[in-house]
Amino acid sequence: MKPARAHVLVGVDDEARLAGADQVLEQLRRALDELGLSQEVQVVETGTLGISGQGVVVAVYPDGVFYGRVTPEVVRRIAEEHLLKGRPVTALRLPTAAPVARPAEVFGRQVRVVLANCGVIDPENIEEYLARGGYEALEKALTTMTPPQVVEEIGRAKLRGRGGAGFPTGLKWAAVRNAPGSPKYVVCNADEGEPGTFKDRLILEGDPHKLVEGMVLAGYAVGARWGVVYIRGEYSLCIARVEKALEQARRYSLLGTNILGTEFSFDVEVRPGAGAYVCGEETALLESLEGKRGWPRIRPPYPVTRGLWGKPTVVNNVETLANVPDIIRRGADWYRTLGTPTSPGTKVYTILGHVVFPGLVEVPMGTTLRTLVYELGGGVRDGRSLKGVLVGGAAGAFLTPEELDTRLDFDSLAERAAVLGSGAVLVLDDTACIVDVLYSVLRFFRHESCGQCVPCRAGTEALVRLASQLMVGSSTGPILDRMVEVAEVMRATSLCPLGQSLLLPLKSALAGFGKEFEAHEQGQPCPHCLRSVRAYA
Amino acid sequence: MKPTVSFTVDGQVVQVPEGTRLLEAAKAIGIEIPHLCNYPELTPAGICRLCLVEVDGRLVPSCTTVGEEGLQVRTNSDSLYRLRRLVLELILSDHPQDCLTCDKAGACPLQRYAYEYKIERNRFVGPDHERRHLPVREDNPFIRYEPEKCILCGRCIRACAESQGRHVLNFYGRGFHTSVGTALDLPLEQTNCELCGQCVAVCPTGALTEKERRFKGQEWELKKVETVCPFCGCGCPLTLHLKNDRIVRASGGWKRFRLCVKGRFGWTFVHHRDRLKYPLLRKNGELVRVSWDEALAFVAKKLLEIRESCGPEAIAGLASAKCTNEDNYLFQKFMRAVIGTSHIDHCARLCHAPSVAGLGMALGSGAMTNTIDDLEEATGILVTGSNTSEAHPIVAQAILRAVRKGAKLVVIDPRRIELAHVADIYLQPRTGTDVAWLNGLAHVIYTEGLWNKKFVEERCENFQEFRQAILEYPPERVEEIAGIPAEELRRAARAYAQAERGAIVYSMGITQHAFGTNNVLALANLALLTGHIGRPGTGVNPLRGQNNVQGSCDMGCLPNVLPGYQPLTDSAARGKFERAWSVELPDKVGLTVVEMMEAARQRKIKALLIMGENPMVSSPELCRVKEGLEHLELLVVMDIFPTETTEVAHVVLPAASFAEKDGTFTNTERRVQRVRKAVEPPGEAKADWEIISELSTRMGYPMPYTHPEEIMREIATVASIYGGISHARLEKEKLHWPCPHPDHPGTPILHAERFTRGKGKFHAVHYYEPAEVPDREYPFILTTGRMLYHYHTRSMTGRVEGLQALVPEAYVEINPQDAQKLGISDGDLVQVTSRRASVKVRAWVTERVPPGTAFMPFHFPEANRLTSAQNLDPLSKMASLKCSAVRVEPAPPSP
């Protein structure tokens, strides 16, 4: 960052834009000009500051003051009062407990590796990324490491895929590196579609160069010359920022032909998705990239041997690739000091629902759910009690308050037959009805089923039909058994993970909240469900 | 031989070639795994999930999983049964339960599985308002689509894309509301659909059915007869489905589903009301119904009189490429043995006579050297003068499959035909310049050292003379003559020559020229020069036009050869027939089609017997043909429909169609196949062989055949290429001639060890300007040819309502540039004038034809009014049908 007396960070994401972020920025710059402050106060257009539901959010450093629902008029007042006269506008400050302004000891519990630059640097300025050690990993790899050494380092770091499945990244890269066939490709899965999950968006909007660097390293490691970032189409700002980052990286010889003057050449293109959740499934994503209907392929063969255009392909999630530069720069040994022995490193979570501080946090693997909900999330809001937590997104598991000490890492969750999934943590207080929540999960899956294989296409429909009988209390038989039967067959016979994964939310909900379901099955009316049904109708 | 793997299926060991999928491996040992989305020959999809099996504890789709050494596969277990049952229940939860009135009932696997898996009541049927409600679509001539019965298996989509290469169908929407449809939901006719109906053939349920069969009979009531398609030389196996002596449906084709629109939907002509049912005799200028006895007595008497007064030379006969081998054999036997004339010819004269002549001279055999299936083995294919997709749709499919497998495709044709769009190299020469660019290709291959020296030295002769000739055709000179850029010609030559297995496919664009035989010789030179012959995936492959045009040539319905291509002028060959037929045979080569018409015009021919042919549409320069026919003292026509030719006949004899008689057809790849009687002929119609036998008997030469099988037995004794062929063998064997004795397996690939004539012979041929070249008065070159929806002179397809509706009238294709200059818009009535005649037709303004070229389909009489019967190819007597100078202008307003 350029030296300046103060920095004003304006969080610009799609939500903020809708709330008028562009006008706020314009007014801010004009005010600073008029007040003669433009030299000493630096305006930084950054990604989301991790606070949602507050319109345009602006932070002033080094004071660490956050303002919410900022309008052009408000920003003028901030400039005049706070920046010129040094008096924060108390009336407009977000409460001290506002997300990023978590009490210092709570904020400090985060370990920011992937998000280290998010909300701090100007994501549209490569200089700022470089100033914080950006592209050092690439330089190190290209000048001192052979591609197999890079693969080995990632393997030693025991980095596991952050898309949800936790497959060892080192193994995947080695498989692609050793697979016969050329060319090879690197594909970044940025089709973030899991409900309540925005972690990739934060990285793409807040620190796109980190992803670009991770991809170039992946390309070097596996012997690819071309990569593509498949970004969810609705993420227009992400697309713009990544495009801009690519352009800058090319200018700095960090991308394109003969990177940093070496023999290695690698370039990246951006492709927007078209609104299908299933395209987050890697083989559907590849089909979509090939210009076909985004339907999952039957695996095996896996993309590592037959991926894009039938060639060996690395498909990695954004968060996975964003871990790579730090691993290479600081070494696998450093990385393994974070997290657990089998799941090293950190994980980014989206905490949402009935908590005091909803938003994005990054903590080491193995952090307990209790820590996440009660410390980083600030606990259940309005002093209510906790009913349950849906961990891992729509295809995740419902956990009960008794399970709060579960450690959040791949293996600990697997022991509980749960999943880390997308890292979405939906906190539900005692006013929520789990049947109602499950119903919305089922409707989501019905809506997103691609229609290719029978069990998912017709099974999601059957499940919603059955669940709607629970909702209105009109069940005529053992609905719950029938739902489990359908979901079990979907688990066994569906072609891709989408249809296979529905059993988890259903079974965990029944296991933890069985009484509630039985009551619905026996026809007791539930005000939440009736309200939902009316809303959907 | 492919290496094999062995593994166990339900405890039984199977040994199968590497790459075999579990579903097929199980089938090979009689274990049926339920499935709905898989279809042999189409890429497996693995989406119905019924065929899941257990492999080492995992569930995998057996249609997509390849068997590996040592696997233990379980196809059935209680848990698999439960899974499959629920999957079926889910499919059926949104499937109409109207099996009572569904045409597919009894042949529907979904129905069968529902029964097998005992799905009595469905637990997942939603309320009516949540079901898919989609209207039935019938907005095309042939196909009925009931979307509610669609189970989204995708077979139709894959058949359309992979087999026909059209990509008309796809999935739309998603999840539960996914459906199959066309882009923008257009009716099929408005897409690039060719209505081949392969989607219907592969549909497992009643979602896609033939409109024609609706309520015409349920599966268990239908009798099935295996026969051969009567349209085109592809010779697809065809199954006729019958109820109460009426055809209600046709199916079959190559690999049991590949048929084109004519084969699948064109059979309705069989039951058309216009069929000739009774013999007709012209009395006082009118054709009136008479008895067989009267008709045949009249013909016999008249023929005897004319022979008596003018000699047998005054009688000629036209056989038919649409009739069976047995019909044709008897026809030529009758003409030669009973009448005593050699004036026998048929429409092959106007399609592949130059191939029979040219390939005979170069290789020793005038037919396709390889088979249709074999084309898929090629790695380089040169297609020229063949609008394959329309004229031989099934061959085009084989070419498309080869291309998909990686073969390089070179298309050289003045018209930008369908295959040109998928070709690696497409060249557009000027019409009539074939020898120039063919020699140019040879020039490149020779001078760039791409030729097969060893092959040329060991197996060919006359190379030096050929070499001298081609050296006169460097690509730059060819560019001047043919308009093909020199560099493009070089690329094409390399693509063909450097292919490991190069095949040449051609048709009438090569032959229908005044130098047709030279064109064929120049093509054969290329195969000899590169050694692309005698092996799988290679060869010189003339695509024969009509269903049995190969067979009628084989049967000796040509003026110069006896059955089996034995030269009439060879006394030993003739002697053999004289002994077999116990008569003395004429030894003079007879007249060809065009010459016969001319001789009739000059009253040298007094009587003409025509079997299933319509020269009043199919012969060049129709005004001369008409004159000729009108001068005849006796014109006898045997046909199934009234035609332009029966209108001028003295006697019309009603014949049986392909569906009403037994016999054999020989398709373009020399494969002899059984034609089987399915229904009774209408009225008093009879099979052609019966008519000829009776006539012959009446004329004092008894032909006491009771079944075509006996005729084939006689053919086998006199024609060695058919020596081992019998109806009995054809019941179970696939035989390509030559098949000289009953133990011979037939010869799918000719010239493997040695050429039929011994050595392959190079011929030095040169380019000559066509007889008619564009000038100021006639600035266009008119070419004629086939189109997809009609066949021959439309006597059959014109009576298939749907086909006739698709293309009701003649048209002329002209290039947009020309159209603009002439002020003609698409669909306008235009006047096309040649030195012979002037016709009015609709204009189709299209870039398929280059500027300066016009194209007309020859199925309509307009085309041959314009063509010329002059300037015949000196060797084959082919007319120059592909190259007439014409003038195109907006039609004058009618008075």
Interface residues (C-beta under 8 A of the other chain):
Chain A: A276 R293 I298 R446 H447 E448 S449 C450 G451 Q452 C453 V454 P455 R457 A458 G459 T460 E461 A462 R465 L466 R482 E485 V486 V489 A492 T493 S494 L495
Chain B: G46 I47 C48 R49 L50 L52 L59 P61 T64 R82 L83 L86 V87 L90 I91 S93 D94 R123 F124 G126 E130 I151 L152 N170 F171 G173 R174 G175 F176 H177 T178
